[in-house]
Amino acid sequence: MGKTGLFDLEKHFAFYGAYHSNPINIAIHMIFVWPIFFTALLILYFTPSIFNVELSLFGSSHVVLAFNVGFLLTLIYSLFYFFLDAKAGSLAALLCFICWVGSSFLACRLGFSLAWKVVLVAQIVCWTGQFIGHGVFEKRAPALLDNLAQAFIMAPFFVLLEALQSFFDYEPYPGFHAIVQAKVDAEITDWKDKKQRLVS
């Protein structure tokens, strides 16, 4: 059964889906969205922390987990995804925390002087790819231009749900995708009508 308000998955997914209906654009986002999240956590690792925890990994290797802005972002995303859909949200939360630990490990290896360069290159490549996806294939501006917060927080979960649907026929509850697709089609039609009126 669908939820309402902040955790209305149908509404969020339909909004994001209306900007990502082209298969190539969706594939581009599947490739680039999670690296954007990962590298954002990588640079946020260097923000001030409340406390640190050191873990040993792979024998002599170790990682210092910093409970800072990066951890807070990871926690917020994870909880939000879980409350949107417990099953897929749990997987998304796990991926978020894997990104947090992985980015922490990489940050410890690179240090700030090299990490920010890696982050800059990765972010430029990933964002360029997505803008090409929208400009060349979707032929519609990214969702972030209309709703910045919703686009940023929904993007990782959206591409995960797309992957789960494409490869495993997953849906949060029976009829979810049919309902959302109808809303997406209606929104795209409305957008095209508005665009046509502006042209004429």
MODELLER restraints for C-alpha pairs under 7 A, 6 or more apart:
rsr = mdl.restraints
at = mdl.atoms
rsr.add(forms.Gaussian(group=physical.xy_distance, feature=features.Distance(at['CA:1:A'], at['CA:173:A']), mean=6.53, stdev=0.5))
rsr.add(forms.Gaussian(group=physical.xy_distance, feature=features.Distance(at['CA:2:A'], at['CA:8:A']), mean=6.71, stdev=0.5))
rsr.add(forms.Gaussian(group=physical.xy_distance, feature=features.Distance(at['CA:3:A'], at['CA:9:A']), mean=6.79, stdev=0.5))
rsr.add(forms.Gaussian(group=physical.xy_distance, feature=features.Distance(at['CA:7:A'], at['CA:83:A']), mean=6.51, stdev=0.5))
rsr.add(forms.Gaussian(group=physical.xy_distance, feature=features.Distance(at['CA:7:A'], at['CA:84:A']), mean=5.08, stdev=0.5))
rsr.add(forms.Gaussian(group=physical.xy_distance, feature=features.Distance(at['CA:8:A'], at['CA:84:A']), mean=6.91, stdev=0.5))
rsr.add(forms.Gaussian(group=physical.xy_distance, feature=features.Distance(at['CA:9:A'], at['CA:84:A']), mean=5.71, stdev=0.5))
rsr.add(forms.Gaussian(group=physical.xy_distance, feature=features.Distance(at['CA:10:A'], at['CA:180:A']), mean=5.79, stdev=0.5))
rsr.add(forms.Gaussian(group=physical.xy_distance, feature=features.Distance(at['CA:13:A'], at['CA:158:A']), mean=6.73, stdev=0.5))
rsr.add(forms.Gaussian(group=physical.xy_distance, feature=features.Distance(at['CA:13:A'], at['CA:180:A']), mean=6.99, stdev=0.5))
rsr.add(forms.Gaussian(group=physical.xy_distance, feature=features.Distance(at['CA:14:A'], at['CA:180:A']), mean=5.41, stdev=0.5))
rsr.add(forms.Gaussian(group=physical.xy_distance, feature=features.Distance(at['CA:14:A'], at['CA:183:A']), mean=5.95, stdev=0.5))
rsr.add(forms.Gaussian(group=physical.xy_distance, feature=features.Distance(at['CA:14:A'], at['CA:184:A']), mean=5.15, stdev=0.5))
rsr.add(forms.Gaussian(group=physical.xy_distance, feature=features.Distance(at['CA:16:A'], at['CA:143:A']), mean=6.56, stdev=0.5))
rsr.add(forms.Gaussian(group=physical.xy_distance, feature=features.Distance(at['CA:16:A'], at['CA:151:A']), mean=6.81, stdev=0.5))
rsr.add(forms.Gaussian(group=physical.xy_distance, feature=features.Distance(at['CA:17:A'], at['CA:184:A']), mean=6.10, stdev=0.5))
rsr.add(forms.Gaussian(group=physical.xy_distance, feature=features.Distance(at['CA:18:A'], at['CA:184:A']), mean=4.90, stdev=0.5))
rsr.add(forms.Gaussian(group=physical.xy_distance, feature=features.Distance(at['CA:18:A'], at['CA:187:A']), mean=6.35, stdev=0.5))
rsr.add(forms.Gaussian(group=physical.xy_distance, feature=features.Distance(at['CA:18:A'], at['CA:188:A']), mean=5.88, stdev=0.5))
rsr.add(forms.Gaussian(group=physical.xy_distance, feature=features.Distance(at['CA:19:A'], at['CA:140:A']), mean=6.72, stdev=0.5))
rsr.add(forms.Gaussian(group=physical.xy_distance, feature=features.Distance(at['CA:19:A'], at['CA:142:A']), mean=6.41, stdev=0.5))
rsr.add(forms.Gaussian(group=physical.xy_distance, feature=features.Distance(at['CA:19:A'], at['CA:143:A']), mean=5.90, stdev=0.5))
rsr.add(forms.Gaussian(group=physical.xy_distance, feature=features.Distance(at['CA:20:A'], at['CA:26:A']), mean=5.87, stdev=0.5))
rsr.add(forms.Gaussian(group=physical.xy_distance, feature=features.Distance(at['CA:20:A'], at['CA:138:A']), mean=6.80, stdev=0.5))
rsr.add(forms.Gaussian(group=physical.xy_distance, feature=features.Distance(at['CA:22:A'], at['CA:137:A']), mean=6.53, stdev=0.5))
rsr.add(forms.Gaussian(group=physical.xy_distance, feature=features.Distance(at['CA:22:A'], at['CA:138:A']), mean=5.44, stdev=0.5))
rsr.add(forms.Gaussian(group=physical.xy_distance, feature=features.Distance(at['CA:24:A'], at['CA:137:A']), mean=6.72, stdev=0.5))
rsr.add(forms.Gaussian(group=physical.xy_distance, feature=features.Distance(at['CA:25:A'], at['CA:133:A']), mean=4.59, stdev=0.5))
rsr.add(forms.Gaussian(group=physical.xy_distance, feature=features.Distance(at['CA:25:A'], at['CA:134:A']), mean=6.41, stdev=0.5))
rsr.add(forms.Gaussian(group=physical.xy_distance, feature=features.Distance(at['CA:25:A'], at['CA:137:A']), mean=6.07, stdev=0.5))
rsr.add(forms.Gaussian(group=physical.xy_distance, feature=features.Distance(at['CA:25:A'], at['CA:138:A']), mean=6.17, stdev=0.5))
rsr.add(forms.Gaussian(group=physical.xy_distance, feature=features.Distance(at['CA:28:A'], at['CA:129:A']), mean=6.85, stdev=0.5))
rsr.add(forms.Gaussian(group=physical.xy_distance, feature=features.Distance(at['CA:28:A'], at['CA:130:A']), mean=6.37, stdev=0.5))
rsr.add(forms.Gaussian(group=physical.xy_distance, feature=features.Distance(at['CA:28:A'], at['CA:133:A']), mean=6.43, stdev=0.5))
rsr.add(forms.Gaussian(group=physical.xy_distance, feature=features.Distance(at['CA:29:A'], at['CA:130:A']), mean=6.22, stdev=0.5))
rsr.add(forms.Gaussian(group=physical.xy_distance, feature=features.Distance(at['CA:29:A'], at['CA:159:A']), mean=6.80, stdev=0.5))
rsr.add(forms.Gaussian(group=physical.xy_distance, feature=features.Distance(at['CA:30:A'], at['CA:159:A']), mean=5.31, stdev=0.5))
rsr.add(forms.Gaussian(group=physical.xy_distance, feature=features.Distance(at['CA:32:A'], at['CA:126:A']), mean=5.12, stdev=0.5))
rsr.add(forms.Gaussian(group=physical.xy_distance, feature=features.Distance(at['CA:33:A'], at['CA:155:A']), mean=6.67, stdev=0.5))
rsr.add(forms.Gaussian(group=physical.xy_distance, feature=features.Distance(at['CA:33:A'], at['CA:156:A']), mean=5.97, stdev=0.5))
rsr.add(forms.Gaussian(group=physical.xy_distance, feature=features.Distance(at['CA:34:A'], at['CA:156:A']), mean=5.96, stdev=0.5))
rsr.add(forms.Gaussian(group=physical.xy_distance, feature=features.Distance(at['CA:36:A'], at['CA:123:A']), mean=5.98, stdev=0.5))
rsr.add(forms.Gaussian(group=physical.xy_distance, feature=features.Distance(at['CA:36:A'], at['CA:126:A']), mean=6.65, stdev=0.5))
rsr.add(forms.Gaussian(group=physical.xy_distance, feature=features.Distance(at['CA:38:A'], at['CA:99:A']), mean=5.42, stdev=0.5))
rsr.add(forms.Gaussian(group=physical.xy_distance, feature=features.Distance(at['CA:38:A'], at['CA:103:A']), mean=6.30, stdev=0.5))
rsr.add(forms.Gaussian(group=physical.xy_distance, feature=features.Distance(at['CA:39:A'], at['CA:119:A']), mean=5.40, stdev=0.5))
rsr.add(forms.Gaussian(group=physical.xy_distance, feature=features.Distance(at['CA:41:A'], at['CA:70:A']), mean=5.25, stdev=0.5))
rsr.add(forms.Gaussian(group=physical.xy_distance, feature=features.Distance(at['CA:41:A'], at['CA:100:A']), mean=6.28, stdev=0.5))
rsr.add(forms.Gaussian(group=physical.xy_distance, feature=features.Distance(at['CA:41:A'], at['CA:103:A']), mean=6.20, stdev=0.5))
rsr.add(forms.Gaussian(group=physical.xy_distance, feature=features.Distance(at['CA:42:A'], at['CA:103:A']), mean=4.77, stdev=0.5))
rsr.add(forms.Gaussian(group=physical.xy_distance, feature=features.Distance(at['CA:42:A'], at['CA:104:A']), mean=6.44, stdev=0.5))
rsr.add(forms.Gaussian(group=physical.xy_distance, feature=features.Distance(at['CA:42:A'], at['CA:107:A']), mean=6.03, stdev=0.5))
rsr.add(forms.Gaussian(group=physical.xy_distance, feature=features.Distance(at['CA:43:A'], at['CA:115:A']), mean=6.82, stdev=0.5))
rsr.add(forms.Gaussian(group=physical.xy_distance, feature=features.Distance(at['CA:43:A'], at['CA:116:A']), mean=6.22, stdev=0.5))
rsr.add(forms.Gaussian(group=physical.xy_distance, feature=features.Distance(at['CA:43:A'], at['CA:119:A']), mean=6.77, stdev=0.5))
rsr.add(forms.Gaussian(group=physical.xy_distance, feature=features.Distance(at['CA:44:A'], at['CA:69:A']), mean=6.34, stdev=0.5))
rsr.add(forms.Gaussian(group=physical.xy_distance, feature=features.Distance(at['CA:44:A'], at['CA:70:A']), mean=5.04, stdev=0.5))
rsr.add(forms.Gaussian(group=physical.xy_distance, feature=features.Distance(at['CA:45:A'], at['CA:66:A']), mean=6.63, stdev=0.5))
rsr.add(forms.Gaussian(group=physical.xy_distance, feature=features.Distance(at['CA:45:A'], at['CA:70:A']), mean=5.84, stdev=0.5))
rsr.add(forms.Gaussian(group=physical.xy_distance, feature=features.Distance(at['CA:45:A'], at['CA:104:A']), mean=6.34, stdev=0.5))
rsr.add(forms.Gaussian(group=physical.xy_distance, feature=features.Distance(at['CA:45:A'], at['CA:107:A']), mean=6.89, stdev=0.5))
rsr.add(forms.Gaussian(group=physical.xy_distance, feature=features.Distance(at['CA:47:A'], at['CA:68:A']), mean=6.42, stdev=0.5))
rsr.add(forms.Gaussian(group=physical.xy_distance, feature=features.Distance(at['CA:47:A'], at['CA:69:A']), mean=6.50, stdev=0.5))
rsr.add(forms.Gaussian(group=physical.xy_distance, feature=features.Distance(at['CA:48:A'], at['CA:68:A']), mean=6.06, stdev=0.5))
rsr.add(forms.Gaussian(group=physical.xy_distance, feature=features.Distance(at['CA:49:A'], at['CA:66:A']), mean=5.71, stdev=0.5))
rsr.add(forms.Gaussian(group=physical.xy_distance, feature=features.Distance(at['CA:49:A'], at['CA:67:A']), mean=5.25, stdev=0.5))
rsr.add(forms.Gaussian(group=physical.xy_distance, feature=features.Distance(at['CA:49:A'], at['CA:68:A']), mean=4.18, stdev=0.5))
rsr.add(forms.Gaussian(group=physical.xy_distance, feature=features.Distance(at['CA:50:A'], at['CA:67:A']), mean=5.78, stdev=0.5))
rsr.add(forms.Gaussian(group=physical.xy_distance, feature=features.Distance(at['CA:50:A'], at['CA:68:A']), mean=6.12, stdev=0.5))
rsr.add(forms.Gaussian(group=physical.xy_distance, feature=features.Distance(at['CA:51:A'], at['CA:66:A']), mean=6.36, stdev=0.5))
rsr.add(forms.Gaussian(group=physical.xy_distance, feature=features.Distance(at['CA:51:A'], at['CA:67:A']), mean=5.73, stdev=0.5))
rsr.add(forms.Gaussian(group=physical.xy_distance, feature=features.Distance(at['CA:52:A'], at['CA:64:A']), mean=6.33, stdev=0.5))
rsr.add(forms.Gaussian(group=physical.xy_distance, feature=features.Distance(at['CA:52:A'], at['CA:65:A']), mean=5.52, stdev=0.5))
rsr.add(forms.Gaussian(group=physical.xy_distance, feature=features.Distance(at['CA:52:A'], at['CA:66:A']), mean=4.60, stdev=0.5))
rsr.add(forms.Gaussian(group=physical.xy_distance, feature=features.Distance(at['CA:52:A'], at['CA:67:A']), mean=6.05, stdev=0.5))
rsr.add(forms.Gaussian(group=physical.xy_distance, feature=features.Distance(at['CA:53:A'], at['CA:64:A']), mean=5.55, stdev=0.5))
rsr.add(forms.Gaussian(group=physical.xy_distance, feature=features.Distance(at['CA:53:A'], at['CA:65:A']), mean=5.08, stdev=0.5))
rsr.add(forms.Gaussian(group=physical.xy_distance, feature=features.Distance(at['CA:53:A'], at['CA:66:A']), mean=6.66, stdev=0.5))
rsr.add(forms.Gaussian(group=physical.xy_distance, feature=features.Distance(at['CA:54:A'], at['CA:62:A']), mean=6.92, stdev=0.5))
rsr.add(forms.Gaussian(group=physical.xy_distance, feature=features.Distance(at['CA:54:A'], at['CA:63:A']), mean=5.73, stdev=0.5))
rsr.add(forms.Gaussian(group=physical.xy_distance, feature=features.Distance(at['CA:54:A'], at['CA:64:A']), mean=4.27, stdev=0.5))
rsr.add(forms.Gaussian(group=physical.xy_distance, feature=features.Distance(at['CA:54:A'], at['CA:65:A']), mean=6.13, stdev=0.5))
rsr.add(forms.Gaussian(group=physical.xy_distance, feature=features.Distance(at['CA:55:A'], at['CA:62:A']), mean=5.46, stdev=0.5))
rsr.add(forms.Gaussian(group=physical.xy_distance, feature=features.Distance(at['CA:55:A'], at['CA:63:A']), mean=5.32, stdev=0.5))
rsr.add(forms.Gaussian(group=physical.xy_distance, feature=features.Distance(at['CA:55:A'], at['CA:64:A']), mean=6.26, stdev=0.5))
rsr.add(forms.Gaussian(group=physical.xy_distance, feature=features.Distance(at['CA:56:A'], at['CA:62:A']), mean=4.15, stdev=0.5))
rsr.add(forms.Gaussian(group=physical.xy_distance, feature=features.Distance(at['CA:56:A'], at['CA:63:A']), mean=6.43, stdev=0.5))
rsr.add(forms.Gaussian(group=physical.xy_distance, feature=features.Distance(at['CA:63:A'], at['CA:104:A']), mean=6.62, stdev=0.5))
rsr.add(forms.Gaussian(group=physical.xy_distance, feature=features.Distance(at['CA:63:A'], at['CA:105:A']), mean=5.00, stdev=0.5))
rsr.add(forms.Gaussian(group=physical.xy_distance, feature=features.Distance(at['CA:63:A'], at['CA:108:A']), mean=6.42, stdev=0.5))
rsr.add(forms.Gaussian(group=physical.xy_distance, feature=features.Distance(at['CA:64:A'], at['CA:104:A']), mean=6.79, stdev=0.5))
rsr.add(forms.Gaussian(group=physical.xy_distance, feature=features.Distance(at['CA:65:A'], at['CA:101:A']), mean=6.98, stdev=0.5))
rsr.add(forms.Gaussian(group=physical.xy_distance, feature=features.Distance(at['CA:65:A'], at['CA:104:A']), mean=6.11, stdev=0.5))
rsr.add(forms.Gaussian(group=physical.xy_distance, feature=features.Distance(at['CA:71:A'], at['CA:100:A']), mean=6.95, stdev=0.5))
rsr.add(forms.Gaussian(group=physical.xy_distance, feature=features.Distance(at['CA:74:A'], at['CA:96:A']), mean=5.89, stdev=0.5))
rsr.add(forms.Gaussian(group=physical.xy_distance, feature=features.Distance(at['CA:74:A'], at['CA:97:A']), mean=6.50, stdev=0.5))
rsr.add(forms.Gaussian(group=physical.xy_distance, feature=features.Distance(at['CA:74:A'], at['CA:100:A']), mean=6.84, stdev=0.5))
rsr.add(forms.Gaussian(group=physical.xy_distance, feature=features.Distance(at['CA:77:A'], at['CA:153:A']), mean=6.87, stdev=0.5))
rsr.add(forms.Gaussian(group=physical.xy_distance, feature=features.Distance(at['CA:78:A'], at['CA:92:A']), mean=6.70, stdev=0.5))
rsr.add(forms.Gaussian(group=physical.xy_distance, feature=features.Distance(at['CA:78:A'], at['CA:93:A']), mean=4.12, stdev=0.5))
rsr.add(forms.Gaussian(group=physical.xy_distance, feature=features.Distance(at['CA:78:A'], at['CA:96:A']), mean=6.44, stdev=0.5))
rsr.add(forms.Gaussian(group=physical.xy_distance, feature=features.Distance(at['CA:81:A'], at['CA:89:A']), mean=4.41, stdev=0.5))
rsr.add(forms.Gaussian(group=physical.xy_distance, feature=features.Distance(at['CA:81:A'], at['CA:92:A']), mean=6.60, stdev=0.5))
rsr.add(forms.Gaussian(group=physical.xy_distance, feature=features.Distance(at['CA:81:A'], at['CA:93:A']), mean=6.72, stdev=0.5))
rsr.add(forms.Gaussian(group=physical.xy_distance, feature=features.Distance(at['CA:81:A'], at['CA:157:A']), mean=6.89, stdev=0.5))
rsr.add(forms.Gaussian(group=physical.xy_distance, feature=features.Distance(at['CA:82:A'], at['CA:89:A']), mean=3.91, stdev=0.5))
rsr.add(forms.Gaussian(group=physical.xy_distance, feature=features.Distance(at['CA:82:A'], at['CA:90:A']), mean=5.43, stdev=0.5))
rsr.add(forms.Gaussian(group=physical.xy_distance, feature=features.Distance(at['CA:82:A'], at['CA:93:A']), mean=6.86, stdev=0.5))
rsr.add(forms.Gaussian(group=physical.xy_distance, feature=features.Distance(at['CA:85:A'], at['CA:172:A']), mean=6.42, stdev=0.5))
rsr.add(forms.Gaussian(group=physical.xy_distance, feature=features.Distance(at['CA:92:A'], at['CA:157:A']), mean=6.50, stdev=0.5))
rsr.add(forms.Gaussian(group=physical.xy_distance, feature=features.Distance(at['CA:107:A'], at['CA:115:A']), mean=6.33, stdev=0.5))
rsr.add(forms.Gaussian(group=physical.xy_distance, feature=features.Distance(at['CA:134:A'], at['CA:140:A']), mean=5.60, stdev=0.5))
rsr.add(forms.Gaussian(group=physical.xy_distance, feature=features.Distance(at['CA:134:A'], at['CA:141:A']), mean=6.08, stdev=0.5))
rsr.add(forms.Gaussian(group=physical.xy_distance, feature=features.Distance(at['CA:134:A'], at['CA:142:A']), mean=6.35, stdev=0.5))
rsr.add(forms.Gaussian(group=physical.xy_distance, feature=features.Distance(at['CA:135:A'], at['CA:141:A']), mean=6.98, stdev=0.5))
rsr.add(forms.Gaussian(group=physical.xy_distance, feature=features.Distance(at['CA:143:A'], at['CA:151:A']), mean=5.68, stdev=0.5))
rsr.add(forms.Gaussian(group=physical.xy_distance, feature=features.Distance(at['CA:144:A'], at['CA:151:A']), mean=5.03, stdev=0.5))
rsr.add(forms.Gaussian(group=physical.xy_distance, feature=features.Distance(at['CA:144:A'], at['CA:152:A']), mean=6.95, stdev=0.5))
rsr.add(forms.Gaussian(group=physical.xy_distance, feature=features.Distance(at['CA:164:A'], at['CA:170:A']), mean=5.42, stdev=0.5))
rsr.add(forms.Gaussian(group=physical.xy_distance, feature=features.Distance(at['CA:165:A'], at['CA:171:A']), mean=6.40, stdev=0.5))
rsr.add(forms.Gaussian(group=physical.xy_distance, feature=features.Distance(at['CA:171:A'], at['CA:177:A']), mean=6.65, stdev=0.5))
